[in-house]
Amino acid sequence: MGELKRLETERHDFVKALHNIYNNEHIRPQQAEARKLADFIASAIETDNSLLRNEFGHNRIILALQAICLAEQEIGLRGHSLTAYLLRAVIRKPEQCALVERYFGQDVANTLQGFLRVEAIEVKTEAMRTDNFRNLLISQAGDMRIILMLIADSVNLMRQIKDVENIEAQRRVSTEAAWLYAPLAHKLGLYKLKSELEDLSLKYLEHDAYYMIKENLNATKRARDAYIENFIAPIRKMLDAEGLRYHMKGRTKSIHSIWQKMKKQQCGFNGVYDLFAIRIILDSPLEKEKEQCWKVF
């Protein structure tokens, strides 16, 4: 029954991922290209069916399709880098890239080689913390789109490993997300994905701390939202009086950010007072940009 349920879930996820791709004009492949990809992937899996699943037992093709959708929606990635990433699910050896080039062209093959070079790097926990290692990763990739796709891959995988049995692999993947891909996302301005990677990694690496903070945030949400709105109101009034064009948003800080403050200040949840942040984005003429920014500050 468990196996039947898993297969039914996979079928649903596969259909949903394909639906998302074919309803997105930016990443929808031409019919001939889609057939060529399907035939190539099916042939590779038939030759070696161990390619079909990752260490958690997840279907690699479904994961790749999900990550491609995420990469387009959250990052804006398109083109041959997505094709190369999909093929990465079933290609493990550099010598196979010649066959890929024959079927899909040099650009796809070159990008696939970049993915394989990055995967060949031995990742040590201590090294992941350093900028030198991240720069090595970027250098070996040879194309920033590969790094962007790997960030999307990490986010998608972290969303899927909540109930896995392989806890050791879950912790390893979470450590990579926290120390490698979250800093890269921050460096590239992908702040939303960076926060998600940090929060999910905390959820798996520091389970009790994550849920303690989450429960406290949920319990105080109504009062905090009212406080933020009251805090914003006089600022909005002053900005309106100045005739400025702006967007303002108040938000609660991420669970990971609060956890870092608790550790730094050596206090409990109630000892962290700056639980929210206010962001003001000005729509200023270029010649008045600096002046208006200082005025708001």
N, C-alpha and C positions, 0 to 999 in steps of 0.2 A: 504493500500500500504506500509505503514511504517513497519507493522508487517511482511509482505511478504519479504520485503527487508532485515529485520533483520534475518529472518529464512534462507534466501539464503546466507547471509554473514556467518552465523553460520555453515551452511552446508559446505561452502568453507573452513572455518577455521578448521573445524573438519577433513575434508579429507586431508588438508595440514598437520595438526599435525600428523595424523596417517601415512601419507606418510613419514614424517621425521623420525618417530620412526621405521617403518618397513624397512627403508633404512639405519638404523644405527645398525650394527651388535652388538654393545656393549649393546644396550638397547632393541633390538627386542625380544619380548617374544616368547616362544614356542607356537605353535598353540593351544595346550590344555590349557596352562596357560592363553592365550589371551581370549579364550572362557569362561573360568571360571571367569575371571575378568569382562568380558562384562555381563555375566549372573548375577553376584553378584551385580554389579552397577545398572543394569536395575531393578532388584528386589527391591533394596533399594529405588530407585526413584519412583517406582510404589507404594510402601508403603507410601512414604512421598514425594510428588512432589515439596515441598518447598525446598528440598535439591538441586534441579537442578540449582538454580540461586543464585548469591550473592547479596549484597545490591545495586549493580549498575545495576542489571539485566543481568549480564554476565553469560554464561553457565559455571558452575563449572568444568565440565568434560573437556571442551575445554581448559580452563585456566590451569588445571592440566597437560594435555598433552603437552601444550606449555612450561610450566615451567620445565617439565621433560626433554624435548629436550634441553632447555637452560642450565639446570644443568649438562647434559652430555657434551655439547659442550664447555661451559665456565669454568666449574669446574672439570669435569671428574667423576662425580658421576655415579655409576652404582649399580646394584643388588637390594636387597630387600628393601632398603630405598626408591627407586622410586616406587615400588609396594605399599608400605605403604602410601606414599604421595598421590598416585592416589586414594586409598581407603579413605583417609582423606576427600576427596571431598564429600563423602556420609555417613561417620561415625561421629557421634557427641557425643555418650555416651560411657564411658569406659566399661560398661557392654557388649557392642557389640563386644568387642575385643575377647571374647571367641569364638564367631562364626567365626571371622576372622582367629583365630588360627586353628580352625578345617579345614577351607578351604585352607589356605595359609601358615600355619606353624607358629612356635613360634617366629622366627626372625622377620617376618613381623608384627605379633601381638605386639611384644615388641616395635618395632619402632613406630607403630601407637599409642601405649600408650604414648610414648614420645611426639609425636605431640599434643596429647590431653592434656597432662600435661602443655605444654607450652601455649596452647590456653586458658587454665583455669586461667592463671595468669591475675590478673586485671592490666591493663596497664594505668598508670597515666602519664600525659604529663611531669610533673616535674621529675618523677622517671626515665623516659627514658634517660635522660641526663647523668645518673650516671653509673660508672663502676660496682657498686654493683648490679644494676638491670640487667645489661647485664650478669654478672656472675651468677645471680640467674637463668636467662633464660637458660644459658649453663648447669647449674646444674640440672635443672628440665628436660631438654631434655635427659640427660644421654648418648647422642651419638652425637658427633660433626657433623655427617652427617645430622642430623636433622636440626641443625643450618644452615649448608650450603644449604640445601634444602629450608629453610625459606628465606634465602637471595635471592635465585633464584626466589622464589615465589613473593617476594617483587618487584624485578626488572620487572618480567613479568606483574604484576598487574599495576605497574606504567606506563608501556608502553601502557596499555589499557584504561586509564581513562581520556584521553584528552577531550572528548566531552560529558562527563556524566552530568546528570542533578543534581545529588545529590552532591552539592558543599561541604556541611558539611562533608560528608564521604570522599570526595576527599582530603580535607584539613587534615583530621585525618590520612588517609593512608599516605599522603605525609609527615606529621610530624613524623610518625613511621619510614618511610624510611630514613629521614634525621637524626633523633636522635638515632635510634636504629639499623637499619640494615646497614646503611652506615658505622658507627663506627665498627660494627662487621665485615663487609667485609674488612675494613682497617686492623683490628687486625689479620685477617686470610690471609692477603696478596692478596686479590682479588681487586686490585687497579682499574682495569677497571670497574668492577661492582660498586665499591664504588663511582667512579666519575659519573657514569650514575645515580645512586640513588640520589646523591647530586644535579646534574643538573636538573633532572626531578622534584625533590621536590621543588627546587627554581622556576621552571617554573609554578608550581601550587600555591605556597605560596606567591611568590613575582613576579607576572606576568609581571608587567611593567619593573622591574629591569632586569629580565631575557631577555626580548626581546630587551631592550635598549642595553645591552651588546652584544647580538647575532648580532644585526644589525650593531653595530660598528665593531665587529670582521669581519663580511662579507665585510664591506666597505673597510677595511684595509688589507684584506687577501693577495692580490698580493704583496703589498709592504712589508708586514711582512714575507712572504715566501722567498722573495728575500733577505731580511735582515738576516734571519736565515741561508740561504745557504752561504751568504758571511761571516757570523760569523763562520760557521763550517769549511769552506775551509782551513784556515791556521792551525786549530787544526788537521784536517785530515792529512795535509801535514807533521806536526811534528810527529804525531803518526806513520805514514808510514815510516818516516826517522828512527824512533827508532826500526822498525821491529816488532811492537806489533800487535797481532791479536785482533781485537776489532769489536764491532758493535756500531755505533753512530746514534742517532736519535734526531732531533729537533722537538719540538711540542709546539703548543699554549696551554697555561694553560686553565683549564676548566672554564666554565662560573661561576660556584660556587666559585672557587678559586679567580677569579678576583673580584667577588662581595664581598668576605670576605676582600680582600685588600682595596677595595674602602671604606668599612665601617671602617676598622682599621685606614686607613690613612685620613679618612674624606675628600675624594676627588671624583671628577668625573672620568669617564672612561679615559679621556686624562691625568689624573694625575697618572695613574698606568703605570710605565715604564717597569717593568719586566713581560711582557705578555707571554713570552715563556721560555721554559726550554730545556736544552741539557742533554741527557743521554748517557753516555759512558759505555759500558759493555765490560770488558776485558775477553779474553779467555787465561788465564795465567796458566802455570804449578803451581802446589800447592806450591812448594818451592819458587817461585818467585812472588806469588800473592800479598803479602803485599808490597814488593819493587816496583812492577810495578804500583800498585794502587797509592802509594805516588808519584811516578814519574809523573803520569798523572795529579794528583791533583795539 
